[in-house]
Amino acid sequence: MRQSLDIYLEQERPRSFRDILGYERWLEPLLSNLKRERGTSSHQPIALIGSPGVGKRTLARIYAQALLCEQELDTRVDGAPCGHCLECTAIKKSSLAYVEKDMGGCHGEDDKDDEDDDVSALEEAQVEALHTLIERDGGLNTASVRVVVFNNSEELTGMTADIVLKTLEQEVSSSLYVFLVNDEARFSAALRSRCSVYRVGPISVEDLVGRLSLICERRSVAFDEAALRAVAVGGNGSFGGSLAILARVERHGDVTVQNLVREPEFGWGPTMLACWRAVLSGRPDEAMSLFGSIGTHGPMRVRAMQAFLVECRIRHVTGGLPVATSVSPALGLLSPESWERILRDWTGRCQARGLELDEAIERALGFWASVKVGVPWRASFLKGYEDLTGTRSTNDVERATGTAPI
């Protein structure tokens, strides 16, 4: 019987550094840092930088367990926590030695119409949260050090960042501060300069496919490798992002291409292919209808068209052979035969007009790249159709924009 994905992930939560995908990038320097931390009473802050879903929070928790673990470090495999001592088990439940605070979730939903009020409210909430942590009674903590983890640390505002800086100077002997950063460009430069920095992720497609296939196999979920690869690519280097896609696909049944294209971010590939076939066959109404069914708004449809045309160029240059990585996972799901057919049909259309396919692709790309935000998508589509086919139906553009005479 198929096991729930949530239940499986809870049961199989990573317990060691090597359980986290992409560990090869940061394991050795992090273990060296762990050895120094275990042998000193002064703790340098750590910044774990990477996009959401790559494992920063999991890594911070395992590192805290490894630092606080009562078992000698040299007796553990790759420095992993034993998972059984008092300190390790306490962190799994509730421990005074381990504190997590989300700096992006300190504000409520009030006053959202006033950006200045939002910033002020967020800063006030962050300051209150920091004071709570700083004033916390350390006498109840039985461990030698307290680990404080700040999630979404790029949200720390100027005043809050100053408070943290002062706190770091006062508590280096009693607390280790770990900053989880999604956006390095927004993270306080002053805080960053005080930290040992480790970059987590992005995770390779091959590693993601391997882990996702293992998750499916252990839960008796049937899957297509092509579908899993598309899920991994769609996750954009994030394990959490890939799992979110996997969970949505599983609502439709097995992890197959057929079920995958039922999700909007993957289903537009076949729709765009059908749209382009209608264009090349001289069926503008059908093509317009298909184009309008892609995404939820005009800019999304324009981006989809741009991606499709870039993929056409790549496929044409490579002789119609499959490429290692498609522009979008939605396009990567299309079969090589489908691409060969669309390029063959487009070539025939070009020959009838005395054009080369390369020229036609570049002209189409140039047009769709020039489409400005705010231009109605119907008008853009009709103008692109006219440019591609060399034909125009009376008042097409006016009808599309709603300015045609009645």
C-alpha positions in Angstrom: 0.0 0.0 0.0 1.2 3.5 -0.8 2.5 5.4 2.1 1.7 9.1 2.6 4.6 11.4 1.5 4.3 13.5 4.7 4.4 10.4 7.0 7.4 9.0 5.1 9.4 12.3 5.2 8.7 12.6 9.0 9.9 9.0 9.6 13.0 9.4 7.3 14.1 12.8 8.4 17.9 13.3 7.8 19.9 12.2 10.8 23.5 12.9 9.6 25.3 15.4 7.4 25.6 12.9 4.5 21.8 12.5 4.5 21.5 16.0 3.1 21.8 16.3 -0.7 24.9 18.2 -1.9 26.8 17.6 1.3 30.1 17.2 -0.7 30.2 21.0 -1.2 30.4 21.9 2.5 31.0 18.8 4.6 34.8 19.0 5.2 35.0 22.7 6.1 31.9 22.3 8.3 33.4 19.3 10.2 36.6 21.3 10.7 34.5 24.1 12.2 32.6 21.6 14.4 35.9 20.3 15.8 37.0 23.8 16.7 33.6 24.6 18.2 33.7 21.5 20.4 37.1 22.4 21.8 36.6 26.1 22.5 34.5 28.3 24.7 34.2 31.0 22.0 31.8 30.4 19.2 31.9 32.2 15.9 28.5 32.7 14.2 27.7 30.7 11.1 25.8 31.8 8.0 24.2 29.1 5.9 23.4 30.6 2.5 21.2 29.0 -0.2 17.8 29.2 -1.9 14.7 27.9 0.0 14.4 24.1 0.2 18.0 23.1 -0.1 18.3 21.9 3.5 19.7 24.8 5.5 17.3 24.4 8.4 17.9 20.6 8.5 21.6 21.2 8.4 21.5 23.7 11.2 19.5 21.3 13.4 21.9 18.4 12.8 24.9 20.7 13.4 23.4 21.8 16.7 22.9 18.2 17.7 26.5 17.3 16.7 27.8 20.3 18.7 25.8 19.5 21.8 26.0 15.6 21.6 27.4 14.0 24.7 29.3 11.4 22.8 32.9 12.1 21.9 33.3 13.6 18.4 36.0 11.1 17.3 33.8 8.1 18.0 31.1 9.3 15.6 30.9 8.7 11.8 31.5 12.0 10.0 30.8 13.9 13.1 27.1 13.0 13.0 25.2 13.2 16.3 24.5 10.0 18.1 20.8 10.8 18.3 20.3 8.9 21.6 21.9 11.0 24.3 20.0 13.5 26.5 21.0 16.5 24.5 20.3 14.9 21.0 16.8 13.8 22.1 16.0 17.1 23.8 16.5 19.0 20.5 14.1 16.7 18.8 11.4 17.8 21.3 12.0 21.0 23.2 15.4 22.1 24.5 16.6 25.3 26.2 19.9 24.7 24.4 18.3 25.0 20.9 16.2 28.0 19.8 14.7 28.8 16.3 13.3 32.1 15.3 11.8 33.1 11.9 12.8 36.7 11.3 10.5 36.8 8.3 7.4 35.7 10.2 7.5 38.1 13.1 4.9 40.4 11.6 1.1 40.0 11.5 -1.3 40.9 8.7 -2.3 44.4 9.9 -1.5 47.6 8.1 -0.5 45.9 4.8 -1.5 49.0 2.8 1.3 51.1 4.4 4.8 49.9 3.5 6.5 52.1 6.1 4.1 50.8 8.8 5.0 47.3 7.7 8.7 47.9 8.0 8.2 49.5 11.4 6.0 46.7 12.7 8.4 44.1 11.5 11.3 45.8 13.1 9.4 46.2 16.4 8.5 42.5 16.3 12.0 41.5 15.6 13.4 43.6 18.4 11.0 42.1 20.8 11.9 38.6 19.7 15.6 39.3 20.0 15.2 40.7 23.5 13.3 37.6 24.5 16.1 35.4 23.3 18.8 37.6 24.9 17.1 37.9 28.3 16.3 34.2 28.4 17.5 32.5 31.6 20.6 30.6 30.6 20.8 29.0 34.1 18.2 26.4 33.1 20.4 25.3 30.1 22.3 22.1 31.0 24.4 22.2 27.8 27.7 24.0 27.5 26.4 26.2 24.7 23.1 27.5 23.4 22.4 27.4 19.7 20.2 30.1 18.3 19.0 29.8 14.7 17.6 32.7 12.8 15.6 31.7 9.7 15.1 34.2 6.9 18.0 36.2 8.2 17.9 38.5 5.2 14.8 40.1 6.7 16.8 41.5 9.7 16.3 45.2 9.5 19.0 47.9 10.3 18.0 48.3 14.0 17.6 44.6 14.6 20.9 43.8 12.8 22.6 46.3 15.2 21.1 44.5 18.2 22.3 41.2 16.9 25.8 42.5 16.3 26.0 43.8 19.9 24.6 40.5 21.2 27.3 38.6 19.3 30.0 40.5 21.1 28.5 39.8 24.5 27.5 36.1 24.1 30.3 34.5 22.1 31.1 32.3 25.1 27.6 31.1 25.8 25.7 31.0 22.4 26.3 30.0 18.8 24.3 32.0 16.4 23.3 30.4 13.1 21.9 32.6 10.3 19.9 30.9 7.6 20.0 33.2 4.5 17.9 32.8 1.3 19.0 36.0 -0.4 22.6 36.9 0.3 22.3 40.3 -1.4 19.9 41.4 1.3 21.8 40.0 4.3 23.5 42.5 6.5 27.1 42.9 5.4 28.2 43.6 9.0 26.7 40.4 10.2 28.1 38.4 7.3 31.6 39.7 8.1 31.3 38.1 11.6 30.3 34.7 10.3 31.8 31.6 8.9 29.9 31.3 5.6 28.8 28.0 4.0 26.8 27.8 0.8 24.2 25.1 0.6 22.9 23.9 -2.7 21.8 24.2 -5.4 21.3 20.4 -5.7 22.1 18.7 -9.0 19.3 17.3 -11.1 20.9 13.8 -10.9 21.1 13.9 -7.1 17.4 15.0 -6.9 16.3 12.3 -9.4 18.2 9.7 -7.4 16.6 10.8 -4.1 13.1 11.2 -5.5 13.2 7.7 -7.1 14.2 6.2 -3.8 11.4 8.0 -2.1 8.9 6.6 -4.6 10.3 3.1 -4.5 10.2 2.8 -0.7 6.6 4.0 -0.7 5.5 1.7 -3.6 4.7 4.7 -5.9 5.1 3.9 -9.6 7.0 6.6 -11.6 8.4 7.5 -15.0 12.0 8.5 -15.0 11.2 11.3 -17.5 8.5 12.6 -15.0 10.9 12.5 -12.1 13.5 14.3 -14.1 11.0 17.1 -14.9 10.1 17.3 -11.3 13.7 17.7 -10.3 14.3 20.4 -13.0 11.2 22.2 -11.9 12.5 22.2 -8.3 15.3 24.5 -9.5 18.0 22.9 -7.4 15.8 22.7 -4.3 14.9 19.4 -2.6 11.9 21.1 -0.8 10.7 22.6 -4.1 10.9 19.2 -5.8 9.0 17.5 -3.0 6.2 20.1 -3.2 5.8 19.3 -6.9 5.9 15.5 -6.3 3.2 15.9 -3.7 0.9 17.7 -6.1 1.5 15.2 -8.9 0.7 12.3 -6.5 -2.7 13.8 -6.0 -3.5 12.6 -9.5 -2.0 9.1 -9.0 1.3 7.7 -10.0 4.2 10.0 -11.0 3.9 9.8 -14.7 4.2 12.3 -17.6 0.4 12.1 -18.1 -0.3 13.1 -14.5 2.6 15.7 -14.5 1.1 17.7 -17.3 -2.1 18.1 -15.3 -0.1 20.6 -13.2 -0.1 24.1 -14.7 3.7 24.6 -14.8 4.1 21.5 -16.8 0.9 21.3 -18.8 1.6 24.4 -20.9 4.3 22.6 -23.0 1.9 20.3 -24.9 -0.6 23.2 -25.2 2.0 25.5 -26.7 3.0 22.8 -29.1 -0.6 22.4 -30.2 -0.9 26.2 -30.5 2.1 26.4 -32.8 0.8 23.6 -35.0 -2.5 25.6 -35.4 -0.4 28.7 -36.3 1.5 26.8 -38.9 -1.7 25.2 -40.3 -3.3 28.6 -40.7 -5.9 28.3 -37.9 -5.5 31.5 -36.0 -8.7 31.2 -34.0 -7.8 27.8 -32.6 -4.2 29.0 -32.0 -5.4 32.1 -30.1 -7.7 29.9 -27.9 -4.9 27.6 -27.1 -2.5 30.4 -26.3 -5.1 32.0 -24.0 -5.4 28.8 -22.0 -1.7 29.0 -21.0 -1.2 30.4 -17.5 -3.4 32.9 -15.7 -2.3 36.2 -17.3 -0.7 37.8 -20.3 2.9 38.2 -19.1 3.0 34.5 -18.2 1.8 33.6 -21.7 4.4 35.8 -23.3 7.2 34.2 -21.2 5.9 30.8 -22.2 6.1 31.8 -25.9 9.6 33.1 -25.5 10.7 29.9 -23.8 9.1 27.8 -26.6 10.9 29.8 -29.3 14.3 29.5 -27.6 13.7 25.8 -27.3 12.9 25.6 -31.0 16.2 27.4 -31.8 18.1 24.9 -29.6 16.4 21.9 -31.1 17.0 23.3 -34.7 20.7 23.9 -34.0 21.2 20.5 -32.5 19.5 18.8 -35.5 16.4 18.0 -33.7 18.1 15.7 -31.2 17.2 15.8 -27.5 19.1 18.4 -25.5 20.6 17.7 -22.1 18.6 20.4 -20.4 15.5 22.0 -21.8 14.7 25.7 -21.3 11.7 24.6 -19.2 10.7 21.2 -17.7 7.3 21.7 -19.5 9.1 21.6 -22.8 11.5 18.9 -21.8 8.5 16.5 -21.5 7.7 16.8 -25.2 8.9 13.8 -27.2 11.8 14.2 -29.8 9.3 13.2 -32.5 7.0 16.1 -31.5 9.9 18.5 -31.9 11.0 17.0 -35.2 7.5 17.3 -36.6 7.0 21.0 -35.5 10.4 22.0 -37.0 9.6 20.1 -40.2 6.3 21.8 -40.6 7.8 25.2 -39.8 10.5 24.6 -42.4 7.8 23.8 -45.0 6.0 27.0 -44.1 9.3 29.0 -44.5 10.1 27.4 -47.9 6.7 28.6 -49.1 7.6 32.1 -48.2 11.2 31.9 -49.5 12.7 32.1 -45.9 15.2 30.0 -44.0 14.0 28.5 -40.7 16.8 30.2 -38.8 15.7 33.6 -40.0 12.0 32.8 -39.1 12.9 31.7 -35.6 15.1 34.8 -35.0 12.3 37.1 -36.2 9.8 35.4 -34.0 12.1 35.6 -31.0 12.9 39.2 -31.7 9.2 40.1 -31.9 8.2 38.3 -28.6 11.2 39.7 -26.8 10.0 43.2 -27.8 6.5 42.8 -26.4 6.0 45.4 -23.7 4.3 44.9 -20.4 0.7 46.2 -20.5 0.1 45.3 -24.2 -3.0 43.0 -24.4 -1.8 39.5 -25.0 -4.4 39.0 -27.8 -3.0 42.0 -29.7 0.6 40.6 -29.3 -0.4 37.2 -30.5 -2.2 38.5 -33.6 0.7 40.8 -34.5 3.1 37.8 -34.1 0.8 35.7 -36.2 0.8 38.4 -38.9 4.6 38.7 -38.9 5.0 34.9 -39.1 2.5 34.2 -41.8 2.6 37.4 -43.8 -1.2 37.6 -43.6 -3.6 39.9 -41.8 -7.3 39.7 -41.2 -9.2 43.0 -41.3 -9.3 44.7 -37.9 -7.7 41.7 -36.1 -5.7 43.8 -33.8 -8.5 46.2 -33.2 -10.8 43.4 -32.3 -8.2 41.9 -29.9 -7.7 45.2 -28.1 -11.4 46.0 -28.0 -11.0 49.1 -30.2 -12.7 47.9 -33.4 -15.7 49.7 -34.6 -19.0 47.9 -33.7 
